[in-house]
């Protein structure tokens, strides 16, 4: 199981602020032993080795994103089958 995330981020591109924000995001993802794939504000979250993400992972990432002042319009989609879908967010 995994889930899709999208949000808006208001940071100047190619800036130190952008680097710092995404370093924090990647640290958060790594601490929960998650993986992300996609682009910087629209990605899919999974857990390696065919392990599943949980509703707790969804809630934690949603909460973390909503606490960041640079972020708005956070949408964390329901869990779906990482390998077979259906991918309701497509």
C-alpha positions in Angstrom: 0.0 0.0 0.0 1.1 3.6 -0.7 -0.4 7.0 -1.3 -0.2 10.0 -3.5 0.6 13.5 -2.2 0.3 16.9 -3.8 0.7 20.4 -2.5 1.7 23.9 -3.5 4.9 25.4 -2.3 5.8 29.1 -2.4 9.6 29.1 -2.6 11.9 30.7 -5.1 13.3 28.1 -7.4 17.0 27.3 -7.2 17.4 29.0 -3.9 18.9 28.1 -0.5 15.4 28.3 0.9 14.2 25.6 -1.5 17.2 23.4 -0.7 16.5 23.7 3.0 12.8 22.9 2.6 13.4 19.8 0.6 16.2 18.7 2.8 13.7 18.8 5.7 11.1 16.9 3.7 13.6 14.2 2.7 14.8 13.9 6.3 11.2 13.4 7.5 10.5 10.8 4.8 13.8 9.0 5.6 13.0 9.0 9.4 9.8 7.1 8.7 11.6 4.7 6.3 9.5 5.8 3.4 10.3 6.4 -0.3 8.9 9.0 -2.6 8.8 9.2 -6.4 7.5 11.9 -8.7 8.3 15.6 -8.7 8.9 17.9 -5.8 5.3 18.8 -4.9 3.4 15.9 -6.5 4.7 12.4 -5.6 3.8 8.9 -4.6 4.8 7.6 -1.2 5.7 3.9 -0.6 7.8 1.8 1.7 10.5 -0.4 0.2 10.8 -4.2 0.1 7.1 -4.5 -0.7 6.1 -3.2 2.8 3.0 -1.1 3.1 2.6 2.5 4.2 -0.1 3.1 6.9 -2.8 5.6 7.7 -0.4 6.8 10.4 2.2 7.6 7.7 -0.4 9.5 5.7 -1.5 11.5 8.7 2.1 12.2 9.8 3.2 13.5 6.4 0.0 15.5 6.0 0.5 17.1 9.4 4.2 17.8 8.7 3.4 19.5 5.4 0.6 21.6 6.9 3.0 22.9 9.5 5.4 24.2 6.9 4.9 27.9 6.3 5.9 27.6 2.6 3.2 24.9 1.9 -0.4 25.3 1.0 -3.2 23.2 -0.5 -2.0 19.9 0.9 -3.8 16.9 -0.5 -2.9 13.4 0.8 -4.9 10.7 -1.1 -6.2 7.5 0.4 -4.0 4.4 0.6 -4.0 2.3 -2.6 -2.3 -0.8 -3.9 1.2 0.4 -4.9 1.6 -2.3 -7.5 -1.8 -2.7 -9.0 -3.9 0.4 -8.3 -6.5 1.6 -8.8 -4.7 4.9 -8.9 -7.6 7.3 -8.2 -5.3 10.3 -8.4 -4.3 9.8 -12.0 
